C-alpha cells in the first residue's frame, strides 16, 4: 500500500534541508516557493549551513532559518550530526523535505524522529525516506531549477513559477545605493572605509562632488569560483578587461566593483593595478561584505561579469544583466537561469569535463576567450539597458 501523499498529510511544521552551495541554494528558491504555496499555513524552517543562510533569512517563503554550523556548534563527522538531530527532535517537525541529495540529510531527519522524510532516492538513502522520488533520465538533462521542481511534482505538490526569488529589504538597498553613489562621484569614501565602519558621506556631499548628471556605468566583476581553476577565467584577462573598460569610459567615468571572499583579494589587487592610471575607482569589495551586502551591491550593478559561481546565480536571481564565462562545467544544467545573462564559452571536444583542473593541462576552454570578446558583449549589454537605474 502506497503512503498517503505529503499534500494529503498536510504537515504543519516543515523542515527544508538546503543545499550547501550559494548557487545551488539560489536555484532552489522556486522550489522553496512551491513548498510555501502548497502549505500556506505551515511553519517552514530552513536548515542551512552558515554561508548560504542569507539566501533564505530574508525570504517570505521561510519562517525560520536553523544554522547547521559544523565548525563551532556541530563539530565532528559523527558527533556533529548526532547533536544536530537531537536539537531538531526538540522542534517536533512533521515533515522534512530534503533538497540536498546527500545521505547525511536523510540520516539526520531519521534520527530527529521526523515522520515524513521526502526527497530524491540518491546516495543510497532510499530506505531512509518515507516519500522517495526516482530521478528520470529526462530530469537529469534539465536545468537544476527544474530538477528541484520535478522532485516536488513527484511528491504530489503543484509546482509554482520557475523564476528565481531573492529578496532584499529597502534599508539594505538604501545602504548599497549610498555606497555606490560614493564610488560614482569620487568621494573620499572607499571600500576600505566600508570595512572599517567609516560613516558614509551624505547626499549633499556626494552631489557637490558630481561632475555630470549623466549616470556612469557600474560594473561588477567576480573573478573567483570555489570549484577550482577550470572554472576560473584567468585573472589577467579580468585585469585586461578592466583596463579596456576604464580606458574607453575614461572621460565619462565608470566604477568597477570586484566581489569575492578573502581568497580573491589578490585577484582584485591584480585587476586594480591594471587600471591604476584611471582617475575612476576599481573598488576591491573582496572580503569586505557579508552575502546580503554583496547581493545588494550586485543589484546596483548595470552589468556583472562572472565565472560560473554562486554570485553568478545571485546576479541571475536579482535580474542583473551580465556575462557568465564557462569553462569545464555544464552550462545547460547549472548555467544562469536568466535571459539577461549571456554565456560565453568555447566548445571543445573535451567539454564539459566537469573537472576542477584541466586533465590536458592547457585550459583552452578559458584561455581562448579574450578580454576584447567579453568587452564587446559588455558594451552591447550596457547600451541596451538604462544605466544608473539600479
N, C-alpha and C positions, 0 to 999 in steps of 0.2 A: 504493500500500500504506500503510495506516494505521500510525502509530508505535505501538510497544508502550506500554501504559498505564504511568503512573508506578508504580502498585501492583505491576505485573509487574517493572518495572525495579528496584524496592526500593532506592532510594538510601540511602546510609549517612551522608552529610553533607549536610544540607538547610539552605539559607538561605531564610528568610522575609523578604520586604520588607514592613515595616509601613506602614500609613497614617500620615499626617503630623499628624493632629489627635487630641487626647486622646479625645474622644467616639468618633470612628471607630475608634481603637485598642481601646477598651473593647468596641465592638460586634464586633470581630474575634476576641475571646477564645474564643468557642465554636468558631470555625474553626481557631484555633491548637490547641485541644484535639483536634479531629478529626485534624489532621495528626499530632499525637503518638500518638493511639490507632491510627492506621493504620500508623505507623512507630515502634513502641515502642523499637526498638534503635538508631534513628538518633541522631546528634548534631545537634541543632537549634539554629541560631543565628538570632537576630532582628536584622535590620538596621533601625535606628530612629533618627530624629532625637532630639536630647537631651531635648526636653520631653515625649516620650512613653515614653522608655526605662524609667521607673519602673513603668509598667504591666506590663512583662514581666520586669524584673530579679528579681522575687520569684516568678515563675510556675514551677511544677513542670513545665510543658509545654515550657519553654525552657531549654536548657543554657547558652547564652551570649548576651550582647547586644553587638552591634557598633554603636558610635555613629557615625552619619553627621553629623559636626559640620561644617556648611558655613561657620560663622563663623570657626573657628580652623584646623582641620586640613585641610578640603577646600574651600578658597576658590576662587571663580571658577566661572562658568557652564560653561566648557569644561574648564579645568584641574582643577577640583574632582572632577567625575565620572571623569575620566581617572585621577587619583591614587587615587580610591576603587577603581576597577576593578582597578588594579594591585595594591592591597593585598588585595582579595578573591581575586584569582587565586592568591595565595600560600597561601590556605586550602584549595584543591583541593575545592571543593564539587561534589557530584554533581548537585544539583538546586537551582533557585531557584523558589520559589512566591511569586508577586507579588500580594499583597493590595492594594497600591497600584495605581491604574489608569493612572498616567502613563506616557508612552512612555519617559521617562528611566529608569524602573525596569528596563525590558526592555533598553535600550541598555547600561546598566551591567552587567547579567547577561551579555549577549552579549560585551562587551569583557573581562569577567572570565573568559571561557572556560568558563562553566558549561554543560554539555551539555544538561541538562534545564531548560527555561525555560517555566514554566507560569503561566497567568493568563487573565483575560478579554481578548478581542480588542477593545481600546478604544484610543482616542487614536492610531490608525494604527499600532499596534505588532504587529499580527497576524503579519506576515512574520518578526518577530524571535523569535517564540515557537515552541518545538518542540511544545508541547502547549497549543493555544489553545482557549478556550471561548467560544461565541457566547452573547450575553445574550438570553434570551427576553422577550417582552412581559410574560409572567406574572411573571418575576423582577423586572422593572423596577418593578412595582407593590407589591412586598413590602417588609417592613422590612429594614433593612440587615443585621441578623443573618442573615436567610435569604439575602440577596444573596451573602454570602461563603460560606455553606454550600452554596448551589447551585453556585457555581463549583467547589468541591471535589468535589461529586457529579458534575459534568460532566467532571472529571478521572479519574473512576473510583474515588474514595475513598468510604468508607462514613461518612456524617456521624454525629457523636455528638449528645448532647443540645444544645439551643439555649440553655441558660441561660448568663448571663454569668459569668465567672470572674475574680475579683480576690482576691489572696492577701496577707494581712498577718501578719507574724510576731508571736509573743507579746510579745517585748520591745518592739516598736513600739506595740502596743496598750496595754501597761502604761504606757509613756510618755504616750500620749494620755489614758488614764483619769486619770492623775495630774494632767495639765494641766486637764482638765475638773473634777476634784474641787476644784482650787484656785479655779476660777472659781465653782463651785457655792457654796462656803462663804465667799465674800467674803474670801479670804485676802489677804495683802499682795501676792501674786503677780499679775502682769498679763501681757497679751500682749506688752507692751514688754519685760518681764523675759525672756520667752521669746526674743525676738530678741537680747537682749544676753547670753544664756547664763547668766543667774542660776540658782543652784541652787534646785530646786523645794522647797516645804515638804514635810516628811514627813507621814505619815498621822496621827501623834499630834497635830501642829499643826492639821491640817485638821479632825480630829474635834473638837478643842477649839473650833473656830470654828462648828461646826454649831449651828443654831438649831432644827432639827427633823430627825427621822429620815425624814420623808416626802420621797421623791425629787422634785426640781423639774425641769420640762421644759427640755431643752437643744435649741435650735432653730438650725439653720444657715441662713444667708442667702447667696445667690450672685447679686449684682446685676449682674455683668459678663457679657459674651458677645463673643467676638472677632470674630464675623461683622459686626456693625455695629449702629446704633441700632434698626433694625427688628426686632431680636431682643431688645431690652432693655426690659423693663417699667420705666417711669420711676423713677429712684432716689427721687424724692419719695414715690412710692407704697410703696416698700420702707420708707422712713422712717416714713410714717404707719402702716404695718403694725407696725413695731417699737414705736411709741408706744402703739398699741392693745394689743399683747401685754403690754408692761411695765406698762401701767395696769391691765389686767384680772388679771394674775398678780402684781400688786404686793405683796399681803400674803403670799402663799405663796412668791413668788420665781420667777425664770426666768433663763436665760442665753441670749443670742443671740450666736452667733459668725458674723462676716461674713468670707467667704472670697473670694479672688481674688488677682490679681497686684498689683504696684506701681501699675499703671494704675487699679486700683479703690479705691485708698486714699482718694481724695477722696469717692467714693461712701460708703465706710464711715464717714467722718467726718460726712457729712450724716445718715446713719442714726443715728449715736451722738448727735448734737446734738438730734434729735427726742425722745430718751429720757433726756436728761441729768438730769431730776429724779428718776428712779427710783433707789433705792439698789442696784439689781442691775446687773450688768455687761452692756453691749453690747461685746463684745470684737472689736477690729479685728485679724483674722488676715491681712489682705491683705499679700502680700509677705514674710510672716514665716515661712513654711514652704516646704519642698520638696513635691513632689507626693505622695510617700509619707506624709509627716507630715500633709498635708491630708487624704489618704484615711483615715488612722487617726482623725483628729478628726471627720471626717464620719461615720465608723462609730459614733462615740459620740453622735451626734445622735438625738433622739427623732423629729425631723421636719426636713425640708430644703426650703426654699423657693427656687426657682431659675428662672432663664431657661433657654432651650434652649441648652445649653453642654456643654463637656466634663465639668464637675463634676456636671452633671445625670446623665450616663451613669455616672459614678463612683458616685453615690448609688444608682442602679439596680443596678449591679454588686455593691454591698455590701448590698443588700436593706434599705436605709434607707427608711422611709416618707417621702413628700414630695409637693410640689405643683410642677408644671412649668408655667410660663406661656409660651404660644406666641403669636408674632405673625406674622412673614412666612414662617416656614419650615414644612416639611411634617411634621405630627405623626404621619402614618402611616408614612413611610419612616424618619424619624430621631427618633421620639419615644422616651421612656424605655422600655426593654424590661423592665418590672417591673409586676406587678399592684399593688404598694404605692405607686406614684406616680400621682397624679391629674393629668391635663392640664386646664388651664383655658385656653380660647381663645374668641374671638368670631368666628363665621363671617361673613365679608364677601364681597361679590361678587368682590373682587379677591384673595382669599386662597386658597391660599398664593401670594404673588407671588414669593417666593424672592429678594427684593431686599434689599440692605444698608440702603438708605434708602427711605422711603415715596415711591413715584412721585407720590402725590397730596398729599404734604406734610402729612398730618394724623395718621398713626399711630393711627387709630381702633381698629384691631385690638388695640392695647395700652391706649390711653387709656380705653377703655370697661370695662376690668377694674378694679374698685375694690379698695382695701385691705380693706374690710369683706367683700367677696366671698371674698377669699383667707383672711381671718381665720376666717370661719365654717367653711370647709372644714378649716382647720388645727386648730381646736378639736375638730371631729368626729374627725379623724385621731388626735390625741393621746388623746382619751377612749377610743378603741377599741384603742389599743396601750399596753402597760405602759410606764410612764415609768421611766427610770433603769436599764434592763436592759442597755443598750449591746450 
